[in-house]
């Protein structure tokens, strides 16, 4: 994350410099505080204050690189956190995998509901039965993915890098190795959830394909989805 922040700082400061040159250069807007025009003089002061505030706040925010844990209540917030972690040196691949699962879940649900409505009449017993099962699966997966995203907020690139180099500092190695174990345990828990989610998404896609075929439906896949839904719910 630090490398990405360095690039952002370069871009931010370059934009501030370009803006200042454009505003105060004699060949361009040529604004300055002692301009005879009260409006131009006022604008030069206001723009100067604005650029100064942006410089201080922007650089401080990027240098601090501190993330406050956010209470995630919906998918929009979850995606925001995951996108933030997607450029992480150590945990970016996990964040991208979870984002991918979210996107595929949305597509799977759309396809599956279409096939259910095409196969069974609206408000029929079969339609209601299949819809109830997949909606329960979707709700469990969404809750599961939100909870997994919350676990992602315990990862910090700088802290992780420091722990990997624990033998080169003065902090007792035993303590830092235990901290590394916590990182590994959290990562393993997330990977286990990802695997469970993947199995359920696969079965939702399988059911959509089965429903697209002519003939009577076998409820075996539906029962397997219910079983996997219970497992996913267990890992929330």
QUIQUIMO-V303599 format. One record per residue. N is the residue number from 0. OMEGA is omega in whole degrees, -180 to 180 (* if undefined). BURIAL is + if it has 9 or more other C-alpha atoms within 8 Angstrom, else -. Layout:
n omega burial
N OMEGA BURIAL
N OMEGA BURIAL
This chain:
n omega burial
0 -177 +
1 180 -
2 179 -
3 178 -
4 177 +
5 178 +
6 179 -
7 179 +
8 179 +
9 -180 -
10 -179 -
11 -177 +
12 177 +
13 179 -
14 178 -
15 180 +
16 179 -
17 179 -
18 -179 -
19 179 +
20 -179 -
21 -176 +
22 -171 +
23 -179 +
24 179 +
25 -179 -
26 -177 -
27 -178 -
28 175 +
29 176 +
30 175 +
31 -172 +
32 -178 +
33 177 -
34 177 +
35 178 -
36 179 -
37 -179 -
38 -179 -
39 179 +
40 178 +
41 179 +
42 -180 +
43 180 +
44 -179 +
45 180 -
46 178 -
47 178 +
48 -180 -
49 -180 -
50 179 +
51 180 -
52 178 -
53 180 +
54 -178 +
55 -176 -
56 -177 -
57 -179 +
58 178 +
59 -179 -
60 -178 +
61 179 +
62 -177 -
63 178 -
64 179 -
65 180 -
66 174 -
67 179 -
68 -178 -
69 175 -
70 -174 -
71 -177 +
72 -180 -
73 -176 -
74 -180 +
75 178 -
76 179 +
77 -180 +
78 179 +
79 179 -
80 -177 +
81 177 +
82 179 +
83 -179 -
84 -174 +
85 178 +
86 177 +
87 180 +
88 -172 -
89 -173 -
90 -179 +
91 -178 +
92 178 -
93 -180 +
94 180 +
95 178 +
96 179 -
97 176 +
98 179 +
99 178 -
100 178 +
101 -179 +
102 180 -
103 177 +
104 179 +
105 179 -
106 -179 -
107 -179 +
108 179 +
109 179 -
110 -175 +
111 178 +
112 177 +
113 -179 -
114 178 +
115 -179 +
116 179 +
117 -176 -
118 -174 -
119 179 +
120 178 -
121 179 -
122 175 -
123 -179 -
124 -179 -
125 -180 -
126 -180 +
127 -179 +
128 -179 -
129 -179 +
130 -180 +
131 -179 -
132 -177 +
133 177 +
134 176 -
135 178 +
136 180 +
137 -179 +
138 180 -
139 179 +
140 180 +
141 178 +
142 -179 +
143 -179 +
144 176 +
145 179 +
146 178 +
147 177 +
148 176 +
149 178 +
150 180 +
151 -176 +
152 176 +
153 180 -
154 175 +
155 -178 -
156 -176 +
157 180 -
158 180 -
159 179 +
160 178 -
161 -180 -
162 179 +
163 179 -
164 -172 -
165 -178 +
166 -178 -
167 178 -
168 -175 -
169 178 -
170 -180 -
171 -177 -
172 -177 -
173 -180 -
174 -176 -
175 177 +
176 176 +
177 176 -
178 176 +
179 178 +
180 177 -
181 176 -
182 -178 +
183 180 -
184 178 -
185 179 +
186 179 -
187 179 -
188 178 -
189 180 +
190 179 +
191 177 -
192 179 +
193 180 +
194 178 -
195 179 +
196 -177 +
197 179 +
198 -179 +
199 178 +
200 178 +
201 -180 -
202 175 +
203 177 +
204 179 +
205 179 +
206 179 +
207 179 +
208 180 -
209 -179 -
210 -179 +
211 -179 -
212 179 -
213 177 -
214 180 -
215 -178 -
216 175 -
217 -176 -
218 -178 -
219 -179 -
220 179 +
221 179 +
222 178 -
223 177 +
224 179 +
225 179 +
226 179 -
227 177 +
228 177 +
229 179 -
230 178 +
231 179 +
232 179 +
233 -176 -
234 178 -
235 * -
